[in-house]
Structure formats: C-alpha cells, structure tokens
Amino acid sequence: NTSQGGFSNLAVLITNTCRYLVERRWYEQWKEYVETGDQNSSSFPGQIDNTELFEELDSYHLKEHLVENEDFVLIPAEAWHKLLAWYGMVEVQPALERKVVDMPSLVKVEVYPVEIFLCLHSNMENVVTAQFSRADHIHTIQKVMMKQFDVVEGAETRLWMKSSDTSCERLRNVHVRVLDSCLSSGMTVIMEMRNADGTWPSSRPSQWPHQSGKHMFHELCTAGKSSLLHNVSMLYLNAGAWSMMDGLCSSPCSVQCLSNTPPLTEYFLRNAYLEELNFTNPLGMKGEIAEAYADVIKQMWSGMHYSVVPRIFKTKVGHFASQFLGYQQHDSQELLSFLLDGLHEDLNRVKNKEYIELRDAAGRPDQEVAEEAWRNHRRRNDSVIVDTFHGLFKSTLVCPECRKVSVTFDPFCYLSVPLPVSKDRVMEVFFVSLDPVAKPVQHRLVVPKAGKVFDLCSVLSEMTKIPANQMVVADVFNHRFYKLYHADESLSCILDRDDIFVYEGDEVVLALYLRERSHYRDYGSGSSSYGTSLFGHPLLMTVPRGQCSRDALYHLFLQRLARYVRPPDPSEEVEEEDEEGEDDDDDDEEEELYKTQTNGVTQPYVAMDWDPDMKKKYYNENEAEKYVKHQSMEVPHQQTTVQLQECIELFTTVETLEEENPWYCPMCKKHQLATKKLDLWSLPEVLIIHLKRFSYTKYSREKLDIIVDFPLSFVIQHNATDPPSRYDLIAVSNHYGGLRDGHYTSYARNKDNGQWYYFDDSKVTYAREEQIVTNAAYLLFYHRQDKIRQPTLPAPLDSSSPTQPVEKSEEYNLFFFYLNFFEKLSRKCGENNIVEH
C-alpha cells in the first residue's frame, strides 16, 4: 500500500529482523513519484542516495543525533531489496542495515550500533574499529577478532573489556549479548592468547604491555623459556609441584591428587571446559573457579615450570569460601569437597534446574528405584564431575516401632569411611614423690578415652603403690602450673602434647616457683631494681598454715630441693641484698605469701628469687633436669593396623540415629530413632575414599594415627546384580601432625609414564610402591581399571632411587633463578611505583 504513506503497514517491529535507513528527502521524492503514476515525471528519485546521513564520505560514519522521520525513514528488508532492484544505489555507499533489538522494556531499531576498538594484547598499537549490534553475542566479536588478526584456529583466547579510564574487566561469558555485557561505544576489546607454559600474558607481574619496559621484559621471559625449556629433559615429571604459599599447604595436596586424575585433567587440557562453563548458575561461581583451576592445571602440565605458585587460585577460592581466606592451616578434605562442588556447579550442563518430586520406593525393585534416582540426579546435575566422581548409595531406614522400611538412593562424590576407634588411649606422665632425693619418674599409662582424671591416678597408683586420692595432676607449661586438674575432670581436657606431672600429696596448699633476678637501673628515679624470669620445675608443697614464716619456709624449701640445691656452708659468707618489707612482722610476710595465682590455678604460691651468681654456685641445673624411666616406657607402643576393607565394612554397618538427627516416620507420624544402613549401589570411574582420622565426640577430640593398609589394587562389591569393580590406586593425600596444625604431602602416579612421585610443596622425588602406605594417609584416589589409559611415555631410568629428587640441569636451575629474581624485581617496582629502566 504505497499510496497511503509508503510502507506504514509493515511497521510492526519483530526482534532479530532488519530495517534499512533511507534518507528522508529521497524517500519523500520517491513517494511523490509513485503517487503521480507518471513515469516521465520530474519527481523521478534516481539512485538511492544517503549522502546527507553521513558525517564524512571517507568513513561513512553516520551523523550524530539523527532523528527518524526528520532525517531518515526506516523500511523493512523486503521493501529495501525491491527499491534497490528498481532504482539502484549511489556507488560505494554502504547499505545502512540495522537490527531490531529487544531493549529493556521495548523493541526498537538500533540506528547507532556499538562501535568499539579491537586489538591484541601482544600488539596494542594495531587497533581496528568495528561495529556490532547490541543483540550480537560476545562470541561474534571473538570470531571477528580471530579472523581479523589471523589467530590460529583452535588457539585458546580470552577477551578483556577496557574503558576510557584504563580499567580492564574480563568478558568471561562469550555467550551473552553485547547489551548484557555493558560493552559500549568507544571501549576497547583486547584479545590475549594463552602462553605455551599454560599462563596468560595478563597474569604476569608486567600486566599490560603498553609500556615499553614491561613489554620488553615480557618478551624476554617468553623467548627465554621457549628456547631453553625445550632442551630440558623429563620436565613432565614435575606436573604437580608447587611453590609453597604460607597456609596453603592443603591446597597443593588436594590439587596435586586431582591433577593426577586422568579424566579430569585431560578434560581441561583439551579445553572441553570452555563450551560447558555455566555463568548463570546461582549455585556456581560464575565460571571463575573452573577457569582458575584450568589455569593451574595447564601450568602444571605445560612442562615449562619447575613449580607453580597458585596465587590467583588461592584468591578465587578465598573469595567464594571465606573459611579458606588467610594463611591458617586448612583441611585438605574440606578444600577438596568445596573444589569438586564448585567445579561441578561452574560446569553444570543443566542451565535451568527443574523441580523433581521424589517418589517413595513403595516396594518397587531396587534396580528400578535406583535407575529413577540416578535419572533424577542427572536431570539437575550433569557435569564432568558427575561423570567422573559421582556414585549412588542405597540408604535403608527401619522404624523401631512400626517396622516401616524406607529405601532411598542418594548420590555421593566421595566415601568418608570411619576408622576403628580404640576405647583406650596412651598417656605419658611424670610422677613426683614426696621423697626429696627421688628423681621424677616417667610412666606410660593406658587409660579410658572417656575416663576421668581419677582413672589416670588409679592406673598410676597400681605402678607406684601410692593411693590415688593422694595424687594431684598438673599441666606444667613454661616453668609454671598452667592448670591443676580435679579428680572428676574429663581426660579429654588433656592433650597428648601437654606436659603432665603427678605430685604425691593429699592436700596441696602451696605452689613453689623458682625465679632468677635480672638487675636493671630505673633512670627515672635513679634507683636500682630487678626483674625476674622463671626457671626449673615448679613444685607443689604441703605446708601447715602455722609454719609460713620466712625462716620456716626457707628451711622447708631447702629440704625439698636438697637433690639439686647445695645448702650454703656456715663458713661461707653470703652477701644478702636489703629488701623492702624486711622489717615487717610475720603476719605481713604471711599475707604476702598467700596471694593467689591467675591463669586457672587458684592455689596460693610462693616464689624463691635467685641472684644469678648464687644460682650458679648452689643450683645444679643438670641434676634438676634428670628423671628416670619406668619399665612401662620400655614397652614399645604397638601401632594399630587395619585393612581398608574393614573401614568400608564399618561404613556399611547398621547404626541407630542420634537424638539430634531423628527420622520422621510417615506411618507413625512422628520422629523416630530409626536404624540406618548404607550400602554401595553404583561406583564412579574415580573413587575417592576419605579416611576419617579426625574424631570429634562429646568426650574427646583426637587425630587417629592408625595405619590403614590400603591396597594398590582392590576389588569392591556393590549391588548384587552388577559385577564387582576393580580399582587401581592413583594418588594419596597425607597429613602429618595433630588437630591444630600439621603438614600435607601427597603421592601420585603420573598419568603419562606410570611412575609414582612424592610431592612435598615444591620438592618432587621418585617413590616406590612400598613407601606409599603410612599412618599419614588421609585421602585415597582410585581409578577403575576398565577406564585406565596405558602410559604413553617410558618410566624414568633412575626411578629406582626414591629419595633422589628429580634432577635439573645447571642451565635449567640458573635460568629459573634469574627468572624468579626478575619477576620479583618487576613486581617490587610495580608495588613501589618505581620507573623501570
């Protein structure tokens, strides 16, 4: 209908279609021409001419602030092609095609597309201008840049968005629209390619190479690596070595084990993760954990690093899990759990999780219920982590009242198996008798874990023949009594590392400390004074209150210390210092002596101050430190050993739910302390077994140092219908230390050459299979035999020497010494804003 206002009947805007700009005066002339119907009319418009819309004819940029129906009109694509066929177009002028885009709250024609600058990180002086619609995806920009700058197809790239204020932000999700990425005209998109050593140019201390000094340093490092490292043999052996960061000990351990898990590592090395990054998952980390982990894996397996410092990885983990912030010790199993869950959510192929109502088994066959549970799990969870690490438990609950049986099948990512816990514990104590010439005796006692202090005294009483009610148990720390224990206190309050002394005495009245004076001069008042420092072992004394005069205590203490304190000869002249209060009466002295001590000890105490010269003369320090060992110390402490199969069987043993965690019985309509049994139904390709060495109960907290004898290959039976699964060990995470501190190391079998290695921070050594089983094993990684790929490289020739570190050439070590030096120097220059020369 051209007689009623042109193409007005085609004005409905449809998203993702196109409109074309036509200069208004040409359009009006054309309308007049077709309305007259005279082919020879002077109003013939001639070729389509949009000259008035361009700011300059060289670049054909549109003028700013053009107004629709005043400067131009928009016509549909079909009409444009008709006009172009009928009248043609002025030579060279481009067609002004514009997309119909869905903007927030309205649909409109995008007259002014986003005009941005494109360049490579390696050459930021070569800048290209390009226009993109707000409806285009970032992936479109990526493809245009790869074509424009001749980037090799298949190269791993990433994009940065740089605004006018020089701040840069990663364009992580290439599948979002330009509109949603906040990319606007005048901004620059920078593309960088991953280095051969697995790092990114932008992650170096030099950052952006637009400064000539930094750019030269970057090129020097890269060129030096590529020329030297290809000549260094056996670099692949160091995959997994880390330069230690304070407090991140558990991170290398967990990641080293995961790094030597072939299916997961190969998934990242072949860049399969790039197509599966999930940026919209509210349970995920916007793909950042997956990208940070991928960077670490690529660096570890590049063969171009002696060790890797995971700074960015640690920062990302701490950002999303605040419990891993700082430099404290962290549990490697907790970190592994977070990492597997984070990787799963970042790589979850399910973008919109549907609600699934769970059905009760209701007597259906286990196979049917299990398959349904696994399907439901995969409908919401589908990632490489599920493919590799997830299996199914069968959980059976039985109501103790109505005998209702509830069967469910639940997914798991790793097995946390308990260790058989002994009801007894071994404690070492020192017994101090009332005999002043008797040395302290060290005893090794076997006491109940859930026992009281009186139980300890009872066991010691059998060895010493001293009644238990005539013993006082004390924790001695830094030459003082840190705590005196009551007979009814729990033994769980006493840690294995505490120095426990048991004193003979039915009623403790006084604690005796030994102090050494140190003279100094108070220049403010001009007088001399002294400070004191504790030394030796403190003592507990039974002192009648009526014998607390200075002289009585002096002789009582001398008698008690007779074994290592020589009394002065009457013929010797001892020079005593004048002290304040020397002329006070005995009542004042007694009051002064009976002050109470802080830090948990409420018994009165007295201190004997020693002049340094007098201490050297009369105090025998060697004799004071002597003690004897009771025959119980000669009996070697037997290390308990259990089989891994025993731990798995203990995991599947029937147990009764605790009162804090009852089960709601649908038949009884109330919560019940039901019996629960877990069984293994289906097992994953990679089975992670967590040995629960850290035991926390109402009565005690301890680390179990039991040796778990785990096989290098083993068969595990799960459900009755499937054949047993056969697994080979591929990695072990170790923990050395106690509850509050410790050190993590790991053993791992290299996926390429089949050789075992021992990883201790940045140190890597060969390992033999017989070395792997220790009482420090904490996490076990098993790979199912039918999925194991045979090694592609030969085993090292000198792997028979397990204590010998992997040797590096002198040239190699020298290169990394200078590389590390210059990287630190560059970083320090940047931190202090020093101009680089």
C-alpha positions, 0 to 999 in steps of 0.5 A: 500500500504505497499510496497511503504513506509508503510502507506504514503497514509493515511497521510492526517491529519483530526482534532479530529482523532488519530495517534499512535507513533511507534518507528522508528527502529521497524517500519523500521524492520517491513517494511523490513519484509513485503517487503521480503514476507518471513515469516521465515525471520530474519527481523521478528519485534516481539512485538511492542516495544517503549522502546527507546521513553521513558525517564524512564520505571517507568513513561513512560514519553516520551523523550524530543525533539523527532523528527518524522521520526528520532525517531518515525513514526506516523500511523493512528488508523486503521493501529495501531489496525491491527499491534497490532492484528498481532504482539502484544505489549511489556507488560505494555507499554502504547499505545502512542495515540495522537490527531490531533489538529487544531493549529493556522494556521495548523493541526498537531499531538500533540506528547507532550500533556499538562501535568499539576498538579491537586489538591484541594484547601482544600488539596494542598499537594495531587497533581496528574499529568495528561495529556490532549490534547490541543483540550480537553475542560476545562470541561474534566479536571473538570470531571477528577478532580471530579472523581479523588478526589471523589467530590460529584456529583452535588457539585458546583466547580470552577477551578483556573489556577496557574503558576510557579510564584504563580499567580492564574487566574480563568478558568471561561469558562469550555467550551473552549479548553485547547489551548484557555485557555493558560493552559500549561505544568507544571501549576497547576489546583486547584479545590475549592468547594463552602462553605455551607454559599454560599462563596468560600474558595478563597474569604476569607481574608486567600486566599490560604491555603498553609500556615499553619496559614491561613489554620488553621484559615480557618478551624476554621471559617468553623467548627465554623459556621457549628456547631453553625449556625445550632442551630440558629433559623429563620436565613432565615429571614435575606436573604437580609441584608447587611453590609453597604459599604460607597456609596453603599447604592443603591446597597443593595436596588436594590439587596435586591428587586431582591433577593426577586424575586422568579424566579430569585433567585431560578434560581441561587440557583439551579445553572441553571446559570452555563450551560447558562453563555455566555463568548463570548458575546461582549455585556456581561461581560464575565460571571463575573457579573452573577457569582458575583451576584450568589455569593451574592445571595447564601450568602444571602440565605445560612442562615449562615450570619447575613449580607453580605458585597458585596465587590467583587460585588461592584468591578465587577460592578465598573469595567464594569460601571465606573459611579458606581466606588467610594463611591458617592451616586448612583441611585438605578434605574440606578444600577438596569437597568445596573444589569438586562442588564448585567445579561441578556447579561452574560446569553444570550442563543443566542451565535451568534446574527443574523441580523433581518430586521424589517418589517413595520406593513403595516396594518397587525393585531396587534396580528400578528405584535406583535407575529413577534416582540416578535419572533424577540426579542427572536431570539437575546435575550433569557435569564432568564431575558427575561423570567422573566422581559421582556414585549412588548409595542405597540408604535403608531406614527401619522404624523401631516401632512400626517396622516401616522400611524406607529405601532411598538412593542418594548420590555421593562424590566421595566415601568418608569411611570411619576408622576403628576407634580404640576405647583406650588411649596412651598417656605419658606422665611424670610422677613426683614423690614426696621423697626429696632425693627421688628423681621424677619418674616417667610412666606410660599409662593406658587409660579410658578415652572417656575416663576421668582424671581419677582413672589416670591416678588409679592406673598410676597408683597400681605402678607406684603403690601410692593411693590415688586420692593422694595424687594431684595432676598438673599441666606444667607449661613454661616453668609454671602450673598452667592448670591443676586438674580435679579428680572428676575432670574429663581426660579429654581436657588433656592433650597428648602434647601437654606436659603432665606431672603427678605430685604425691600429696593429699592436700596441696596448699602451696605452689613453689616457683623458682625465679632468677633476678635480672638487675636493671637501673630505673633512670627515672628515679635513679634507683636500682631494681630487678626483674625476674624470669622463671626457671626449673620445675615448679613444685607443689608443697604441703605446708601447715598454715602455722609454719609460713614464716620466712625462716620456716619456709626457707628451711622447708624449701631447702629440704625439698630441693636438697637433690639439686640445691647445695645448702650454703656452708656456715663458713661461707659468707653470703652477701644478702641484698636489703629488701623492702618489707624486711622489717615487717612482722610475720603476719605481713610476710604471711599475707604476702605469701598467700596471694593467689595465682591467675591463669586457672590455678587458684592455689596460693604460691610462693616464689624463691628469687635467685641472684644469678651468681648464687644460682650458679654456685648452689643450683645444679641445673643438670641434676634438676633436669634428670628423671628416670624411666619406668619399665612401662616406657620400655614397652614399645607402643604397638601401632594399630593396623587395619585393612581398608576393607574393614573401614568400608565394612564399618561404613556399611554397618547398621547404626541407630540415629542420634537424638539430634538427627531423628527420622520422621516416620510417615506411618507413625507420624512422628520422629523416630530413632530409626536404624540406618544402613548404607550400602554401595549401589553404583561406583564412579570411574574415580573413587575417592575414599576419605579416611576419617582420622579426625574424631570429634565426640562429646568426650574427646577430640583426637587425630587417629594415627592408625595405619590403614593398609590400603591396597594398590589394587582392590576389588569392591562389591556393590549391588548384587546384580552388577559385577564387582569393580576393580580399582587401581590406586592413583594418588594419596593425600597425607597429613602429618601432625595433630588437630591444630596444625600439621603438614600435607604431602601427597603421592601420585602416579603420573598419568603419562609414564606410570611412575609414582612421585612424592610431592612435598610443596615444591620438592618432587622425588621418585617413590616406590610402591612400598613407601606409599602406605603410612599412618599419614594417609588421609585421602585415597584416589582410585581409578577403575581399571576398565577406564585406565589409559596405558602410559604413553611415555617410558618410566624414568631410568633412575626411578629406582632411587626414591629419595633422589629428587628429580634432577635439573640441569645447571642451565635449567636451575640458573635460568629459573633463578634469574627468572624468579629474581626478575619477576620479583624485581618487576613486581617490587617496582610495580608495588613501589611505583618505581620507573623501570629502566 
